[in-house]
Amino acid sequence: MNAPVSTPAQSNHWLARVRGEVSVGLSGDKISAVQMLSGAGGAKHDPASLGDTGKLARRAHREIEEYLAGERRSFGLPVDLSSLTPFSRDVLRAAERIPYGETRSYGWVAAEAGRPRAVRAVGQALHRNPVPLLIP
């Protein structure tokens, strides 16, 4: 059975909708959060509280759009993870090393983060990831 093929018009409509729902939080000159404002299961936040303005936010929106359109496989954005625990930062840095289009187990991420027995804690750290589109 073949999967339905979307038309360019459907893809453009989808990208326009996503563009309006993604908000970027800034911490100085780095990205500190990427959040969905509404939609199915998305968190609902006030865009003003996320600092969704300026050159860096526009660049982040552009790179996210390119990623969602299949034109980009990685991001060149500076990310601020300083509000996270050292363990959570280690987990996200390990997750960054997973190549585009590939998956790894929580056990692999735990080992890469230097805590091979912290498999469940890795799942929780990834669940609380403030920049899930940038570091999936």
C-alpha positions as CSV (number, residue, x, y, z in Angstrom):
1,M,0.0,0.0,0.0
2,N,1.4,3.4,-1.0
3,A,1.5,6.3,1.4
4,P,-0.5,9.4,0.2
5,V,1.7,12.0,-1.6
6,S,1.3,15.6,-0.5
7,T,1.1,18.3,-3.1
8,P,3.3,21.4,-3.0
9,A,0.3,23.4,-2.0
10,Q,-0.4,21.1,1.0
11,S,3.3,21.3,2.0
12,N,3.3,25.1,1.8
13,H,0.1,25.2,3.9
14,W,1.6,22.9,6.5
15,L,4.8,24.9,6.7
16,A,2.9,28.2,7.0
17,R,0.9,26.7,9.9
18,V,4.0,25.4,11.7
19,R,5.7,28.8,11.2
20,G,2.9,30.4,13.1
21,E,3.1,27.9,16.0
22,V,6.9,27.8,16.6
23,S,8.4,30.3,19.0
24,V,12.0,30.7,19.8
25,G,13.3,31.8,23.3
26,L,16.5,33.7,23.5
27,S,19.1,34.0,26.2
28,G,21.4,36.8,25.2
29,D,22.9,35.7,21.9
30,K,21.9,32.1,22.1
31,I,18.7,30.0,21.6
32,S,17.4,28.8,25.0
33,A,14.0,27.3,24.0
34,V,12.0,26.2,20.9
35,Q,8.4,25.6,21.7
36,M,5.1,25.0,20.0
37,L,2.5,27.7,20.9
38,S,-0.6,25.7,20.1
39,G,-1.8,22.7,18.1
40,A,-2.3,19.1,19.0
41,G,-0.5,18.5,22.2
42,G,1.7,21.6,21.9
43,A,2.4,23.8,24.9
44,K,0.6,27.1,25.0
45,H,2.8,30.1,25.9
46,D,2.7,33.8,25.5
47,P,5.2,34.5,22.6
48,A,6.3,37.7,24.3
49,S,7.6,35.7,27.3
50,L,9.8,33.7,24.9
51,G,11.6,36.7,23.5
52,D,10.6,35.8,19.9
53,T,12.2,38.9,18.3
54,G,15.4,39.9,16.7
55,K,17.9,38.7,14.1
56,L,18.8,35.4,15.9
57,A,15.1,34.5,16.3
58,R,14.5,35.2,12.6
59,R,17.5,33.0,11.7
60,A,16.2,30.2,13.9
61,H,12.8,30.4,12.3
62,R,14.4,30.3,8.9
63,E,16.6,27.3,9.8
64,I,13.6,25.4,11.4
65,E,11.5,26.0,8.2
66,E,14.4,24.7,6.0
67,Y,14.7,21.6,8.3
68,L,11.0,20.9,8.2
69,A,10.9,21.4,4.4
70,G,13.7,18.8,4.1
71,E,16.3,21.3,2.9
72,R,18.5,21.2,6.0
73,R,19.9,18.3,8.1
74,S,21.6,20.2,10.9
75,F,21.5,23.6,12.6
76,G,24.2,26.3,12.9
77,L,22.5,28.0,15.8
78,P,24.1,28.8,19.1
79,V,22.2,27.0,21.9
80,D,22.2,28.0,25.6
81,L,21.8,25.0,27.9
82,S,23.1,26.7,31.0
83,S,19.7,26.5,32.8
84,L,19.9,22.7,32.7
85,T,21.7,20.4,35.1
86,P,25.1,19.2,34.1
87,F,23.7,15.7,33.5
88,S,20.9,17.0,31.2
89,R,23.5,19.1,29.3
90,D,25.7,15.9,28.9
91,V,22.6,14.0,27.7
92,L,21.7,16.6,25.1
93,R,25.3,16.9,23.9
94,A,25.4,13.1,23.4
95,A,22.1,13.3,21.5
96,E,23.6,15.9,19.2
97,R,26.1,13.2,18.1
98,I,23.3,11.0,16.6
99,P,23.5,11.4,12.8
100,Y,20.6,12.8,10.9
101,G,18.0,10.2,10.2
102,E,19.3,7.7,12.7
103,T,18.1,6.6,16.1
104,R,19.9,5.4,19.3
105,S,18.7,3.8,22.4
106,Y,18.6,5.5,25.8
107,G,21.3,3.1,26.8
108,W,23.6,4.4,24.0
109,V,22.9,8.0,25.0
110,A,23.5,7.2,28.7
111,A,26.9,5.6,27.8
112,E,27.8,8.5,25.6
113,A,26.9,10.9,28.4
114,G,29.3,9.0,30.7
115,R,26.5,7.5,32.8
116,P,25.8,4.0,31.4
117,R,23.5,3.0,34.2
118,A,21.3,6.2,34.0
119,V,19.1,4.9,31.2
120,R,15.8,6.1,32.8
121,A,17.2,9.4,33.8
122,V,18.3,9.9,30.1
123,G,14.7,9.5,29.1
124,Q,13.6,12.1,31.6
125,A,16.3,14.5,30.4
126,L,15.3,14.1,26.8
127,H,11.6,14.6,27.8
128,R,12.6,18.0,29.3
129,N,14.7,19.1,26.3
130,P,14.0,22.8,25.9
131,V,15.2,22.8,22.2
132,P,13.7,19.6,20.8
133,L,13.8,20.7,17.1
134,L,17.4,21.7,17.4
135,I,18.6,18.7,19.4
136,P,16.1,15.9,18.8
